[in-house]
Amino acid sequence: MALTVAFVGTGKKREEKSVKGYAMAYMHAEGYAALADVEMVAACDLVEENARAFADAWGIEATFEDYQEMLAQIEPDIVSICTWPHLHETMVVDCARAGTGLIYCEKPMADTIGGARRMVQICDEEGTMLCFNHQRRYGAPFRIAKEMLDDDQIGELQRIEWGGANIYDYGSHNFDMAQYFNDETPPSSVMAQVDYHTECLWFGAHNENACLALIEYENGVQGLVAAGDVQNAIGCHNRLIGSEGMIELGSHAEGAGALRVQRFGEGGWENVDTAGEGMHAQEYINRAIADSVHAFRDGGRSMMDAHNAIHGTEAIFACWESALQRARVDVPIESEDNALNAMVEAGALDPKPEAESE
Ligand SMILES: NC(=O)c1ccc[n+]([C@@H]2O[C@H](COP(=O)([O-])OP(=O)(O)OC[C@H]3O[C@@H](n4cnc5c(N)ncnc54)[C@H](O)[C@@H]3O)[C@@H](O)[C@H]2O)c1
């Protein structure tokens, strides 16, 4: 029998995607549509016309405005949650308590570290498989880089560096990639500073304008992060430094391919073939969804599992906590909160609306 899938937060498909609306549900649906043993059965959105347009696009009959009603009536095996981050915790917990078998939720996990921890704990208690859409793990440049690492092509991994737009919404992917490259080893301490002078809301959540962070992992590997206005300090998307060489993904250097390697003492950079795959692709989501659904069906575990995602999420909130405390902090941090939000609420950070700033 086919596994049934329902969607929470269909979004509205637009020509121009932005941090105010990507309609990720359509990208999830493309992933499920490629699977023979899955049937998309229901769609829910607070905005009725969004749910109807999505349902029409994917041949779904049932639409809802209230996801609790959808869970009760449809009892889907799988729920894809594609709403903004502040809604993820409540929705994941409600789905788990309603008996959903697999929840495939958009990243970032939650808007507080306590929320992220609770989601994992409650899904474990309810026997629900919880996955997050950190799809880059399924892209050729990233997978090949990991194979090169495992194959000892740059010696022993010493440092993971990354640059990106911010440490939370975009950084959720990069911190997750650090977990992938570092064999899921948890972070042990973080020292970070943030700059937040112009309001920057991605999917309704504050994201700092710049962050510089040093992360130590339990196995002695270090992480170095430069995000937002200072991201060029890294000069590539991800850099892996080993005892015998370096790997770069998404280098800003002229002529660099999606993946390149330099072996110390053996000359310059060498581009590595990635079969045309780059940093982003719908296909990565399709693979991530296929792997998660098959893990659920066969009793396995997908790389998208929340038990992997939680470690990168701990690093994100530890960066903000370190900035709040003006100290290096041990991870997991004691706080259950969101220190960036706390600093904004207390006026310690006072981001101005974009038009008012210089
Ligand atoms: N994996 C990726 O590469 C990637 C890329 C972009 C965005 N995202 C993430 O995807 C998530 C969703 O963003 P989006 O841009 O697709 O959202 P969106 O704004 O396009 O759609 C969200 C929808 O949720 C609906 N909604 C809100 N509250 C609801 C409720 N209580 N019940 C039912 N529906 C409700 C809204 O009406 C809206 O239509 C965010 O967490 C974002 O960070 C991930």
The ligand as an SDF file (V2000), in Angstrom:
LIG
                    3D

 44 48  0  0  0  0  0  0  0  0999 V2000
   15.7570   23.9990    2.2920 N   0  0  0  0  0  0  0  0  0  0  0  0
   15.9580   25.1290    1.6500 C   0  0  0  0  0  0  0  0  0  0  0  0
   16.8760   25.2550    0.8460 O   0  0  0  0  0  0  0  0  0  0  0  0
   15.0580   26.3000    1.9080 C   0  0  0  0  0  0  0  0  0  0  0  0
   14.9970   27.3760    1.0020 C   0  0  0  0  0  0  0  0  0  0  0  0
   14.1080   28.4290    1.2910 C   0  0  0  0  0  0  0  0  0  0  0  0
   13.3400   28.4120    2.4500 C   0  0  0  0  0  0  0  0  0  0  0  0
   13.4570   27.3580    3.3260 N   0  0  0  0  0  0  0  0  0  0  0  0
   12.6630   27.2980    4.5660 C   0  0  0  0  0  0  0  0  0  0  0  0
   11.3480   26.9040    4.2560 O   0  0  0  0  0  0  0  0  0  0  0  0
   10.4580   27.3340    5.2970 C   0  0  0  0  0  0  0  0  0  0  0  0
    9.1710   27.8040    4.6560 C   0  0  0  0  0  0  0  0  0  0  0  0
    9.4110   28.9510    3.9020 O   0  0  0  0  0  0  0  0  0  0  0  0
    8.5670   29.2660    2.5700 P   0  0  0  0  0  0  0  0  0  0  0  0
    9.1930   30.4780    1.9900 O   0  0  0  0  0  0  0  0  0  0  0  0
    8.3940   28.0580    1.7370 O   0  0  0  0  0  0  0  0  0  0  0  0
    7.1630   29.6960    3.1660 O   0  0  0  0  0  0  0  0  0  0  0  0
    5.9850   30.4310    2.3810 P   0  0  0  0  0  0  0  0  0  0  0  0
    5.7960   31.7790    2.9830 O   0  0  0  0  0  0  0  0  0  0  0  0
    6.1570   30.3500    0.9050 O   0  0  0  0  0  0  0  0  0  0  0  0
    4.7390   29.4990    2.7680 O   0  0  0  0  0  0  0  0  0  0  0  0
    4.3710   29.3250    4.1040 C   0  0  0  0  0  0  0  0  0  0  0  0
    2.8720   29.1470    4.1380 C   0  0  0  0  0  0  0  0  0  0  0  0
    2.4890   28.7310    5.4580 O   0  0  0  0  0  0  0  0  0  0  0  0
    1.1790   29.1840    5.6640 C   0  0  0  0  0  0  0  0  0  0  0  0
    0.8350   29.1180    7.0840 N   0  0  0  0  0  0  0  0  0  0  0  0
    1.2020   29.9550    8.0820 C   0  0  0  0  0  0  0  0  0  0  0  0
    0.6610   29.5370    9.2560 N   0  0  0  0  0  0  0  0  0  0  0  0
   -0.0370   28.4090    8.9910 C   0  0  0  0  0  0  0  0  0  0  0  0
   -0.8370   27.5440    9.7830 C   0  0  0  0  0  0  0  0  0  0  0  0
   -1.0150   27.7400   11.0970 N   0  0  0  0  0  0  0  0  0  0  0  0
   -1.4340   26.4910    9.1800 N   0  0  0  0  0  0  0  0  0  0  0  0
   -1.2760   26.2880    7.8440 C   0  0  0  0  0  0  0  0  0  0  0  0
   -0.5420   27.0880    7.0440 N   0  0  0  0  0  0  0  0  0  0  0  0
    0.0660   28.1360    7.6040 C   0  0  0  0  0  0  0  0  0  0  0  0
    1.1780   30.5910    5.0930 C   0  0  0  0  0  0  0  0  0  0  0  0
   -0.1280   31.0290    4.7750 O   0  0  0  0  0  0  0  0  0  0  0  0
    2.0580   30.4080    3.8310 C   0  0  0  0  0  0  0  0  0  0  0  0
    1.2590   30.2150    2.6780 O   0  0  0  0  0  0  0  0  0  0  0  0
   11.2480   28.3420    6.1300 C   0  0  0  0  0  0  0  0  0  0  0  0
   11.6020   27.7340    7.3690 O   0  0  0  0  0  0  0  0  0  0  0  0
   12.5070   28.6030    5.2970 C   0  0  0  0  0  0  0  0  0  0  0  0
   13.6460   28.8560    6.1080 O   0  0  0  0  0  0  0  0  0  0  0  0
   14.2710   26.3150    3.0460 C   0  0  0  0  0  0  0  0  0  0  0  0
  1  2  1  0
  2  3  2  0
  2  4  1  0
  4  5  1  0
  4 44  2  0
  5  6  2  0
  6  7  1  0
  7  8  2  0
  8  9  1  0
  8 44  1  0
  9 10  1  0
  9 42  1  0
 10 11  1  0
 11 12  1  0
 11 40  1  0
 12 13  1  0
 13 14  1  0
 14 15  2  0
 14 16  1  0
 14 17  1  0
 17 18  1  0
 18 19  2  0
 18 20  1  0
 18 21  1  0
 21 22  1  0
 22 23  1  0
 23 24  1  0
 23 38  1  0
 24 25  1  0
 25 26  1  0
 25 36  1  0
 26 27  1  0
 26 35  1  0
 27 28  2  0
 28 29  1  0
 29 30  1  0
 29 35  2  0
 30 31  1  0
 30 32  2  0
 32 33  1  0
 33 34  2  0
 34 35  1  0
 36 37  1  0
 36 38  1  0
 38 39  1  0
 40 41  1  0
 40 42  1  0
 42 43  1  0
M  CHG  2   8   1  16  -1
M  END
$$$$
